Amino acid sequence: MDLILRNVRIGHQGTVADIALDAGRIAAIGPGLSLPATAEHDGEGLFACAGFSDSHVHLDKACILDRCTIHDGTLSEAIRETARAKAGFTEADVHTRARSVIERAISHGTMRMRSFVEVDPRAGLRSLTALLRLREEYRFALDLQLCAFAQEGLTQEPETLTLLHQALEMGADLVGGCPYADPDPVAHVKAIFDLAQAFDVDADFHLDFDLDPAHTDLPAVLRETEARGWGGRVTIGHVTNLSAMGPERLAEVAADLARAGIAVTALPATDLFLNGRGADRLVPRGVAPVHRLHQAGVRTALATNNVMNPFTPYGDASLLRMANLYANVAQLSRPEDLAAAFAMVSDGAAAAMGMSAALTTGAPADIVLIEAASPADAIARIGRVRCGWKRGRMSFDNGRSRIFAPDAGTP
């Protein structure tokens, strides 16, 4: 064995066990493993998981607050301000900003990530080129999916369709759309599915980012998903109008999503910041109730979305913090509900991305140790992430926190 992690907690109950790593994979899991190993690491009773999975983030437009003005804090303002800023993005600029977020995410235990990257006449393919470089440079610690994305519409700007095609030819992993930013949302959805089918890639949509339950572009996505047999390959993000639906209507939508095989990603930080701007009291939370969807059999995830830009003017790329935020917003307290929230930033989110994340024999040795006793405990206390291994190699180490008390007799 290359390495044995001793005395770690695994599973929902935090059972203590050892994990043997060999040739980049998990070779054995069990209590008191008696196997020869080149090295051992004392897990100190920390909770072990297969790392976090951020299924929806925008690396290309992160950390641009110094170039933007936030006055109203609305979605339309965020799109407008970012569009103005991104005309000045260079490949080197995007690379520097995105790298800083990637490194923060890695230090918080993220091992899989899906980043949208805007391609349109303003951004061209500069951002994509930078992120393609980063995908290779950080492969030692992070599996990075890149989603070529039409943020500002498609049908009114046909050049974007050409750029999406070029982005997929260059190596983007999937394609994404934003129907609510297009004058013809149905045609927008169809065009994105046409590209997904032509390149045999998944599709990921920003959808129904408002609080009007009577207005939705979901039927178009459902229709195309089922007609093309794309179940299990489609994700929708935001979908904040679900938070304004009554229980019966929400149950109907959940059944439709589960049947079609469409995953849903909630983005608590952004959706809390941008929604409900017209209210002067009892401001709505405006976050999709993914815990309800999860209970109905829908694949669900929680994700970062934006970091330090007009969509979300704060953030540290910590998925544990994001899951804790959602638990607060959704008023979760039962251990099983907190454990479900943990899954939405770990193995459940990975599944929504078409990836795997599991502590099982034969799986890649992707392991993160957290100062917690169980998944629920990690969410409740926002357990500090200690260290991690990617494919059997230690990829980050935050060390043990130390407090220095004064010596006896000194002030």
C-alpha positions as CSV (number, residue, x, y, z in Angstrom):
1,M,0.0,0.0,0.0
2,D,1.2,3.6,-0.7
3,L,-0.6,5.0,2.4
4,I,-3.0,4.1,5.2
5,L,-5.2,6.7,6.7
6,R,-5.7,5.6,10.3
7,N,-8.6,6.4,12.7
8,V,-11.0,8.4,10.4
9,R,-14.7,8.6,10.6
10,I,-16.8,7.5,7.6
11,G,-20.5,7.3,6.7
12,H,-23.5,9.0,8.2
13,Q,-22.8,7.5,11.7
14,G,-19.2,8.5,11.7
15,T,-17.9,4.9,12.1
16,V,-14.2,4.8,12.9
17,A,-12.1,3.0,10.3
18,D,-8.9,2.9,8.3
19,I,-8.5,3.6,4.6
20,A,-5.7,2.0,2.5
21,L,-4.6,3.9,-0.7
22,D,-2.6,2.3,-3.5
23,A,-1.9,3.4,-7.0
24,G,-4.3,6.3,-6.8
25,R,-7.2,4.2,-5.7
26,I,-8.9,3.1,-2.5
27,A,-7.6,-0.5,-1.9
28,A,-9.4,-1.3,1.4
29,I,-11.6,0.2,4.1
30,G,-12.1,-1.3,7.6
31,P,-11.2,-1.1,11.2
32,G,-7.6,-1.7,12.2
33,L,-6.3,-2.6,8.7
34,S,-3.3,-4.9,9.0
35,L,-1.5,-4.2,5.7
36,P,2.0,-3.2,4.8
37,A,2.2,0.4,3.7
38,T,4.9,2.9,2.7
39,A,3.4,5.6,4.9
40,E,0.6,6.1,7.4
41,H,-1.3,9.2,8.4
42,D,-3.2,9.6,11.7
43,G,-6.7,10.9,10.9
44,E,-7.2,11.8,14.6
45,G,-10.9,10.8,14.4
46,L,-11.7,13.4,11.7
47,F,-14.5,12.8,9.3
48,A,-13.5,11.6,5.9
49,C,-15.4,12.1,2.6
50,A,-14.7,11.9,-1.1
51,G,-14.2,15.7,-1.4
52,F,-16.7,18.4,-2.3
53,S,-18.3,19.0,-5.7
54,D,-19.2,22.6,-6.8
55,S,-21.7,22.1,-9.6
56,H,-22.2,25.7,-10.6
57,V,-19.6,28.5,-10.4
58,H,-18.5,31.4,-12.7
59,L,-14.8,31.5,-12.5
60,D,-14.5,33.8,-15.5
61,K,-16.3,36.8,-13.8
62,A,-15.1,36.3,-10.2
63,C,-13.4,39.0,-8.3
64,I,-14.4,42.0,-10.4
65,L,-16.1,44.3,-7.8
66,D,-13.4,46.9,-8.4
67,R,-14.7,47.3,-12.0
68,C,-18.4,47.3,-11.2
69,T,-21.0,49.5,-9.4
70,I,-23.8,48.0,-7.3
71,H,-26.6,50.4,-6.8
72,D,-29.9,48.5,-6.9
73,G,-28.6,45.0,-6.3
74,T,-30.9,43.5,-8.9
75,L,-30.4,40.7,-11.5
76,S,-30.7,43.1,-14.4
77,E,-28.1,45.4,-12.9
78,A,-25.7,42.5,-12.3
79,I,-26.0,41.3,-15.9
80,R,-25.5,44.9,-17.2
81,E,-22.5,45.7,-15.0
82,T,-20.8,42.4,-15.7
83,A,-21.4,42.8,-19.5
84,R,-19.7,46.2,-19.3
85,A,-16.7,44.8,-17.4
86,K,-16.2,41.6,-19.4
87,A,-15.5,43.6,-22.6
88,G,-12.1,44.4,-20.9
89,F,-11.3,40.8,-19.8
90,T,-8.0,39.5,-21.1
91,E,-6.8,35.9,-21.0
92,A,-4.2,36.8,-18.4
93,D,-6.7,38.7,-16.3
94,V,-9.2,35.8,-16.3
95,H,-6.5,33.3,-15.5
96,T,-5.3,35.3,-12.5
97,R,-8.8,35.8,-11.0
98,A,-10.0,32.3,-11.6
99,R,-6.8,30.8,-10.2
100,S,-7.4,32.6,-6.9
101,V,-10.9,31.1,-6.6
102,I,-9.7,27.7,-7.6
103,E,-7.0,27.7,-5.0
104,R,-9.5,28.8,-2.3
105,A,-11.9,26.1,-3.3
106,I,-9.2,23.4,-3.2
107,S,-8.2,24.6,0.3
108,H,-11.9,24.2,1.3
109,G,-12.0,20.6,0.1
110,T,-13.5,21.0,-3.4
111,M,-12.2,18.3,-5.8
112,R,-14.8,18.6,-8.6
113,M,-16.1,21.8,-10.1
114,R,-18.3,22.9,-13.0
115,S,-17.6,26.4,-14.2
116,F,-19.6,28.3,-16.7
117,V,-17.6,30.4,-19.1
118,E,-19.3,33.1,-21.1
119,V,-18.7,33.2,-24.8
120,D,-20.3,36.1,-26.8
121,P,-19.1,39.0,-28.9
122,R,-17.9,40.9,-25.8
123,A,-15.9,38.1,-24.2
124,G,-15.0,36.2,-27.3
125,L,-13.1,33.0,-26.5
126,R,-10.5,34.7,-24.2
127,S,-12.1,33.5,-20.9
128,L,-12.4,29.9,-22.3
129,T,-8.8,29.9,-23.3
130,A,-7.7,30.9,-19.8
131,L,-9.9,28.3,-18.1
132,L,-8.8,25.5,-20.5
133,R,-5.2,26.3,-19.3
134,L,-6.4,26.2,-15.6
135,R,-8.2,22.9,-16.2
136,E,-4.8,21.3,-17.0
137,E,-2.7,23.2,-14.5
138,Y,-4.9,22.1,-11.5
139,R,-5.8,18.6,-12.6
140,F,-3.6,17.4,-9.8
141,A,-6.2,18.6,-7.3
142,L,-9.4,19.4,-9.2
143,D,-11.5,17.9,-11.9
144,L,-12.8,21.0,-13.7
145,Q,-15.7,20.9,-16.1
146,L,-16.2,23.9,-18.4
147,C,-19.6,24.8,-19.6
148,A,-19.7,27.1,-22.7
149,F,-22.4,29.6,-21.7
150,A,-24.7,32.1,-23.4
151,Q,-25.4,34.5,-20.5
152,E,-26.9,37.4,-22.4
153,G,-29.2,35.6,-24.8
154,L,-28.7,33.8,-28.1
155,T,-31.4,34.4,-30.7
156,Q,-30.9,38.2,-30.8
157,E,-27.1,37.7,-31.1
158,P,-26.4,34.8,-33.5
159,E,-22.6,35.4,-33.2
160,T,-22.9,33.8,-29.8
161,L,-24.2,30.5,-31.4
162,T,-21.1,30.4,-33.6
163,L,-18.9,31.0,-30.5
164,L,-20.6,28.3,-28.5
165,H,-19.9,25.9,-31.4
166,Q,-16.2,26.9,-31.5
167,A,-16.0,26.6,-27.7
168,L,-17.2,23.0,-27.8
169,E,-14.7,22.3,-30.6
170,M,-11.9,23.8,-28.4
171,G,-12.7,21.4,-25.6
172,A,-15.6,22.8,-23.5
173,D,-17.2,19.9,-21.7
174,L,-20.8,20.9,-22.0
175,V,-23.1,23.8,-23.1
176,G,-25.3,26.1,-21.1
177,G,-28.1,28.6,-21.8
178,C,-30.0,31.4,-20.1
179,P,-33.5,31.5,-21.6
180,Y,-34.8,34.4,-19.4
181,A,-32.2,36.7,-21.0
182,D,-33.4,35.9,-24.5
183,P,-36.4,37.4,-26.3
184,D,-37.3,33.9,-27.6
185,P,-36.7,31.6,-24.6
186,V,-38.2,28.5,-26.4
187,A,-35.9,28.9,-29.4
188,H,-33.0,29.5,-27.1
189,V,-33.6,26.2,-25.3
190,K,-33.9,24.4,-28.6
191,A,-30.6,25.9,-29.9
192,I,-28.8,24.8,-26.8
193,F,-30.1,21.3,-27.0
194,D,-29.2,21.2,-30.7
195,L,-25.6,21.9,-29.8
196,A,-25.7,19.4,-26.9
197,Q,-26.9,16.7,-29.2
198,A,-24.5,17.6,-32.0
199,F,-21.5,17.3,-29.7
200,D,-23.0,14.6,-27.4
201,V,-22.5,16.7,-24.3
202,D,-24.7,17.6,-21.3
203,A,-26.7,20.9,-21.0
204,D,-27.0,23.2,-18.0
205,F,-29.5,26.1,-17.9
206,H,-30.0,29.2,-15.8
207,L,-33.7,29.1,-15.4
208,D,-36.7,30.9,-14.0
209,F,-34.7,33.4,-11.9
210,D,-37.6,35.3,-10.5
211,L,-40.4,34.8,-7.9
212,D,-43.3,34.5,-10.3
213,P,-44.7,31.0,-10.2
214,A,-47.0,31.7,-13.1
215,H,-44.1,32.4,-15.5
216,T,-41.7,29.5,-16.4
217,D,-39.5,28.3,-19.2
218,L,-39.3,24.8,-17.6
219,P,-41.8,23.2,-20.0
220,A,-39.5,23.8,-22.9
221,V,-36.6,22.2,-21.1
222,L,-38.7,19.3,-20.0
223,R,-40.0,18.8,-23.5
224,E,-36.6,18.9,-25.2
225,T,-35.0,16.6,-22.5
226,E,-37.6,13.9,-23.0
227,A,-37.9,14.2,-26.8
228,R,-34.1,13.8,-27.2
229,G,-33.6,11.2,-24.5
230,W,-31.3,13.5,-22.6
231,G,-32.5,12.4,-19.1
232,G,-29.6,12.4,-16.6
233,R,-27.7,14.9,-18.7
234,V,-29.6,18.1,-18.0
235,T,-29.3,20.5,-15.0
236,I,-31.2,23.7,-14.2
237,G,-29.9,26.3,-11.8
238,H,-31.5,29.0,-9.7
239,V,-35.2,28.1,-10.5
240,T,-36.1,30.5,-7.7
241,N,-39.8,30.7,-8.7
242,L,-40.1,27.2,-7.1
243,S,-39.8,29.0,-3.7
244,A,-43.1,30.9,-4.5
245,M,-45.1,27.8,-5.3
246,G,-47.6,26.1,-3.0
247,P,-47.0,22.5,-1.9
248,E,-49.3,20.9,-4.4
249,R,-47.8,22.8,-7.4
250,L,-44.3,22.2,-6.2
251,A,-45.0,18.4,-5.9
252,E,-46.2,18.4,-9.5
253,V,-43.1,20.1,-10.7
254,A,-40.9,17.8,-8.7
255,A,-42.6,14.8,-10.2
256,D,-41.9,16.2,-13.7
257,L,-38.3,16.8,-12.9
258,A,-37.8,13.4,-11.4
259,R,-39.5,11.7,-14.4
260,A,-37.4,13.6,-16.9
261,G,-34.1,13.1,-15.1
262,I,-33.3,16.8,-14.7
263,A,-31.1,17.9,-11.8
264,V,-31.6,21.1,-9.9
265,T,-28.9,23.3,-8.4
266,A,-29.8,26.0,-5.8
267,L,-27.5,28.9,-5.3
268,P,-28.2,30.3,-1.9
269,A,-25.8,33.3,-1.7
270,T,-26.7,34.8,-5.1
271,D,-30.4,34.1,-4.9
272,L,-30.7,35.6,-1.4
273,F,-28.8,38.7,-2.5
274,L,-30.7,39.4,-5.7
275,N,-34.2,38.3,-5.0
276,G,-37.0,40.2,-3.2
277,R,-35.5,43.6,-4.0
278,G,-39.0,45.1,-4.4
279,A,-40.1,44.2,-0.9
280,D,-39.8,46.6,2.0
281,R,-40.9,44.0,4.7
282,L,-41.1,40.3,4.9
283,V,-38.5,40.0,2.2
284,P,-38.7,36.6,0.5
285,R,-35.8,34.3,0.7
286,G,-36.1,33.4,-2.9
287,V,-34.1,30.2,-2.8
288,A,-35.3,27.0,-4.6
289,P,-36.4,24.4,-2.0
290,V,-34.1,21.7,-3.1
291,H,-34.6,19.7,0.1
292,R,-38.2,19.3,-0.9
293,L,-37.1,18.2,-4.4
294,H,-34.6,15.8,-3.0
295,Q,-37.4,14.2,-1.0
296,A,-39.3,13.7,-4.2
297,G,-36.5,11.9,-5.9
298,V,-34.9,14.8,-7.9
299,R,-31.1,15.0,-8.1
300,T,-30.1,18.1,-6.3
301,A,-27.1,20.2,-5.5
302,L,-26.0,23.4,-3.7
303,A,-23.3,25.5,-5.3
304,T,-21.2,28.7,-5.0
305,N,-22.3,30.4,-8.3
306,N,-20.4,33.8,-8.0
307,V,-17.6,35.2,-5.9
308,M,-17.0,38.9,-5.4
309,N,-19.0,40.3,-8.3
310,P,-22.3,42.1,-8.8
311,F,-24.2,38.8,-8.6
312,T,-22.7,38.0,-5.2
313,P,-20.5,40.6,-3.7
314,Y,-18.8,38.2,-1.2
315,G,-17.7,34.6,-1.0
316,D,-14.8,32.3,-0.2
317,A,-15.6,29.2,-2.4
318,S,-16.4,27.1,0.7
319,L,-19.1,24.6,0.0
320,L,-19.6,23.7,3.6
321,R,-20.4,27.3,4.4
322,M,-22.8,27.3,1.4
323,A,-24.6,24.2,2.7
324,N,-24.8,25.7,6.2
325,L,-26.3,28.9,4.7
326,Y,-28.9,26.8,2.9
327,A,-29.7,24.8,6.1
328,N,-30.4,28.2,7.8
329,V,-32.5,29.5,4.9
330,A,-34.5,26.2,4.7
331,Q,-34.7,25.8,8.4
332,L,-33.2,22.4,8.5
333,S,-32.3,20.8,11.8
334,R,-32.9,17.0,11.7
335,P,-29.7,15.0,11.2
336,E,-31.0,13.3,8.1
337,D,-31.8,16.7,6.5
338,L,-28.4,18.1,7.3
339,A,-26.8,14.9,5.9
340,A,-28.9,15.4,2.7
341,A,-27.5,19.0,2.5
342,F,-24.0,17.6,2.9
343,A,-24.7,15.2,-0.1
344,M,-25.8,18.2,-2.2
345,V,-22.2,19.6,-2.0
346,S,-20.5,16.2,-2.2
347,D,-21.5,12.9,-3.8
348,G,-25.0,14.1,-4.8
349,A,-23.6,17.1,-6.5
350,A,-21.0,14.9,-8.3
351,A,-23.8,12.7,-9.6
352,A,-25.6,15.8,-10.9
353,M,-22.4,16.6,-12.8
354,G,-22.2,13.1,-14.2
355,M,-19.2,12.3,-12.0
356,S,-18.6,9.9,-9.2
357,A,-17.5,10.6,-5.6
358,A,-17.5,7.7,-3.2
359,L,-15.4,6.2,-0.4
360,T,-15.6,2.7,-1.7
361,T,-13.0,0.0,-2.5
362,G,-11.7,0.5,-6.1
363,A,-12.8,4.2,-6.3
364,P,-10.3,7.0,-6.9
365,A,-8.5,7.9,-3.7
366,D,-10.1,11.4,-3.5
367,I,-10.3,12.0,0.3
368,V,-10.9,15.1,2.4
369,L,-10.6,15.1,6.2
370,I,-12.9,17.5,8.1
371,E,-13.0,18.5,11.8
372,A,-16.4,16.9,12.4
373,A,-17.9,13.6,13.5
374,S,-20.4,13.1,10.7
375,P,-22.0,14.8,7.6
376,A,-24.7,16.4,9.7
377,D,-22.1,17.7,12.2
378,A,-19.9,19.1,9.4
379,I,-22.9,21.2,8.2
380,A,-24.0,22.3,11.6
381,R,-20.6,23.5,12.8
382,I,-19.1,24.3,9.4
383,G,-16.4,21.9,10.2
384,R,-12.9,23.1,9.4
385,V,-11.4,21.3,6.4
386,R,-8.0,19.9,7.5
387,C,-6.4,18.2,4.4
388,G,-7.0,16.2,1.3
389,W,-5.7,13.6,-1.2
390,K,-6.5,13.6,-4.9
391,R,-6.0,10.3,-6.6
392,G,-3.9,9.2,-3.7
393,R,-1.6,12.2,-3.6
394,M,-1.9,14.8,-0.8
395,S,-3.1,17.9,-2.7
396,F,-3.5,20.4,0.2
397,D,-2.9,20.7,3.9
398,N,-4.4,23.4,6.1
399,G,-2.7,22.1,9.2
400,R,-4.1,22.0,12.7
401,S,-5.3,25.2,14.3
402,R,-3.1,26.4,17.1
403,I,-3.9,28.7,20.0
404,F,-1.0,30.3,21.9
405,A,-1.9,31.0,25.5
406,P,0.5,33.2,27.5
407,D,3.0,31.5,29.8
408,A,2.0,31.4,33.5
409,G,2.8,34.7,35.1
410,T,2.9,36.8,31.9
411,P,0.2,39.3,30.9
